[in-house]
């Protein structure tokens, strides 16, 4: 099968996707490169064009190659005809909510990562939190928008984030009454998840499916956002002061608890291939925030750091994911 790195996408996380594609291409230099444009068309791009894009987190990418399809459906028809396996260097939106996955599944196209059903479930933070809680993972209570004022009085600080999108964009903290106005304004255009702000250390933990079908949890990572602020887009990709410590400075008992909860969340959401679950480490232990079915794979991303700490080469990880993708398609 022809290996093809699909990156870009129609949502606001396509800049991160370009950086992921650069890292993927470095590990899979013989793979073809397809860029999914914001207008839904898909274009081939050359290796030198991708690698020469110096500021992927800030500047839009122009592929410059021939068009594979006027839309993603046409491109996937071509991928099926070419007998391609897709390595997904995509994040958020239709790439992570299950829509792309179901289009691949209906055509019998192998792709890396979770199935359409799992992707759709994990992408909905409300549903994902419910399933994680049913599996025994501790998660914060949800707050209805109509109850936000009373909740602010009760808890003193709240956190609000898009319920069906990544948390890099749109993450807000309610520290004062005027912040409630901003949340209400944002909630007019998309659904927001509102929760009490859990005090503790930010952490994340990857889970990896191995070739025999077993799962392992990777070393937990401790996150110290720049200026002690939110771990949003700026803190993740632009702020040099953000610290990502891998393995995290947790006691063996806390590390074991984080890893166990990450495995539990992965299984509860029926994830496949790999995932990364975010937590706040409070006094009572890990508290679930969300599970990412297509976590960032840039050279500076958290999941590759955890792979390295586990002693797994990034190229070996990708080759195993390709094998798993082909197996999952054959089932």
N, C-alpha and C positions, 0 to 999 in steps of 0.2 A: 504494500500500500504506500501511496505517496504521502509523506508527512507534510502537513501545512499548518503554519502558525497563523491563526485568525486573531486579529487584534483591532483596536479602534472601538467602534460601537456608536450608537446613536444617542447616548446619554452623556452626562457631565463628567463621568469618570474615564473618558477616552484618553485623556492626557496620561493618566497613570498606566493605561493599557499600552501606550507606546513604549514607556520605560520597561514594562514587563516584557514586551516583545523583543526589546534589545537584549535583555538577559536570556530569554528563551533562544534567540537566534545564536547567541554566543555559544550556547550549549548544544544547539542543533543546527550547525552551520549549513547543512545540506537541505534543510527544510525550505519549502516555498513560503512566501510571505503574502498574505492577503489582508488588506486593510478595509474594514467596514466603515464607510463614510457616514457622517451625520445625516446625509440625505437618503440613507439606506442603501446606496449603491456599494459595490465591493470592487476593489481594484488590486491588481498585483502591484508589488513594489520591489525594488531592487535592494539587495543587501546594503550597498553603499549608501543608498538614500536613507534607509533606516538608521544605520550606524552613524551617519553624519548629522543626525538631528540632535543637536547638543543640549537643548533645554526642554526635554520632553514634559516636565511638570509645569512648564509655563507657556510654551509656544505651541500653537496648533501644528499638526503634521500634515504634509501634502504628499501622497504616495507617488504620483507622477507616472504610474504604469498603466497598462491597458485595463479596461473595465472587464471584470469577470461576469458581473451581472448588474442589471439596472436596480435590483433590490436583493435582499439577503436570500429570498426564496430561489431566485434564479441562480445565485452563486452556489447554494446548497445543491441544486439540481446538477450543476457542473461538478461539484465535489463528488457526488454519487457516481456520475458518469466516469470520472477520472479515478475512482477507487481510492479516495483520499481518507486519511484519518486526521481529525482536527485537534491540534493542541491549542487550547483556549487561553489566550493571553488577554482576556476580557474581564471587565469588572462592572457590576451594577446593571440596572435597567433590564432591558430585554435579554441581555447576555447572562444574567444571573437569576432572573425571576422564573426561569423554566421555559420561556417562549422559544428561545433558540434551541434548547435541548429537545423539546418535543418535535420541532421541525426536523432535527437530525434523526431522532428516533423513528419518525414516520418514514424516513427515507433509508434507514439502515446505515447511517453514517456514523462511524465510531468517533467519539469525542472524549476528551479528558474531563474528569470531574464528576459531579453528581448527576443523577437522573433528573428529568423534568419535574417529577413529583416532589422529590427531595429539595430541589432548587427552589421550587415555588413555595414550599412550606418554610424553608429556612429564611427566605427573603422577606416573608411577612413576620415582622418582629413580634407581633401580638400572638400569632399562632405558634411561632417557634418557641416563644417563652412558655406558652401553655403546654406544649408537648414536652419540653425540657422539664418543666415542673412535674408533669405526670410520671416522668422517669426518675424523679427524686432529686433533680438538680434545683438548688435554691435560687429563686428569682425574685426580684422586687415586685411589689404590687403595682398594678396599673391604675392610672387616675384619669377619669373622664374629663374632657375639656370643660364641661359645665361645672365641674367641681374643683377647678384649678385654684380659685381664690381660697377656698376652705382648706385645700391641701397645703397651700403655701403657708397658711397660718399654723397648720399642724406640724409641718416638717421643717419649715424655715428655708429650705432650698430644694428646688426641683430640677430635673433634667428633662428636656424635650428633644426628640429626634424624629426624623421621617420614619414612619412605620413600615414603609415598603420601598426603601432605598438604602444605600450605604450611609454610614454615619460620618463620613469625611466631610460632607456638605450638609448644612442645615442643623447641625448640633447646636443646641442653645441651653444655657443655664439660667434658671429663674432665681436670681439673688435678691431682686427687689420687685415691687409692684409694677413698675414700668416694663419689666421684662415679660410680664403676663400679656401686655398689649402686643409685644412682638410675636409671642407664641400664637395668639389668636389670629394675628395677621397672616402668619405662615400657614396656619391650619385652614385658611380659606382656599388654598391652592393644592394642598396635599394632606393626607391623613398623618397626624402626629401621634407618637407614643409619648405619654407623659408619666414619669415615675418619680418617687422620692429620690433625692441624690444620696447615694450610698457612699459613705466616707471610707476610704481605704486606698490600697495600692492598686494601680491598674496592672493587669496581667493578661497574657494571651497564651494559648497552648494549641499547637497543631496536632492533628491526628493523621496518621498515614496508613493506608491500606497496602498490605504487602502482597506479593504475587500468589501466596497460598491462601489469600482471603482473610488472613488475620489482621488485627489492628494494633498499632502501637501509638502511644502518646509521645510526642517529642518534648524535649526539655522546655519547661515554661519560661516565658520571657517577662521580665519586669519592665514596665514603661514609666518613665519619668518625663511628662510633657514639659516643653519649654515654659519657663516662667510659672511653673506650677499651674498651668492652665489646662484647657481641653485638648484631648488628642484628636484634633480635627485635621482638615487637609493641610493647613499651614504647619501645624506641629508635626504631622507625619512626614511631609515631603520637602518643606522649605526651611523650617527652623532648625538651625544647627545645634541649638542648646538642648533639644530633645534627646533623652538618653533611652536606649533600648538595650537592656542588660540581659545577656543570654549565656548561660542559665541565670535566671533571676536569683536575687539574694534572699531566697526563702529557706525556711527550715526544711529538713527532709520530709517532715510530716505535712507541711503546707504544700510543698511541691507534689507530693504523692496525691494529696487531695485535689489539687488543680488538674493533674493528669487524669485522675479517675473521673472527675466531672466532665472533662473534655471528651473522654471516651463515651461517657453516658449520653452527652448531648449529641455526639456524632451518630450513635446508634438510634437515639430517640427520633432523630430527623431523617433516618435512613440514608445518610450521606454515603457517597461512594468516592473512591480514589483518595481524596484528601480533603481536609477542612481545617479551619482555625476558629476556635471559640474564645471570645473575650470575656473577662471577668473583672470584678472589683474584689480585692481580697480584704474583707472586713473582719471585725473581731470574731464573728461567728464562722468565718471560713469563706471560700469562693462563692461569689454571687454572680449568677449568669447575666450577661448583657446581650450577646447575640452570637450567632454562628455564621461564618462566612464560607460559602461553598466554592467561591473563586477568589481566595485571598491574593493579595498582591504578590507578584513574583519578580519584582524589580531586583536589581543587584543589592539594593539597600533594604528590601522588604523583610518583614518579620519571619515569614515561613522559611525562606532560604537560610536565614540565620539559624533557625532551629534545626534545620536539616544538617547544617555544618556542625553544630554542637553535638548532634547525634552521630556524626562521622559518616554522613551520607552525602556523596557528591551530587551536585545539582543535575548534572547530565544523567547520572544513574537513576535518579528520581524520575526524570522525564521519560526515560526509556521504559521504566516500569509502568508509568502511567499510560503510556501508549499501548503496552501489552494488555493492561487491564481494560482499556477502552475497547480494544478489539474483542476481548473476551466477553465484556458486558454486552456488546452488540450481537454476538453470536447466541447469547442465551435466549 
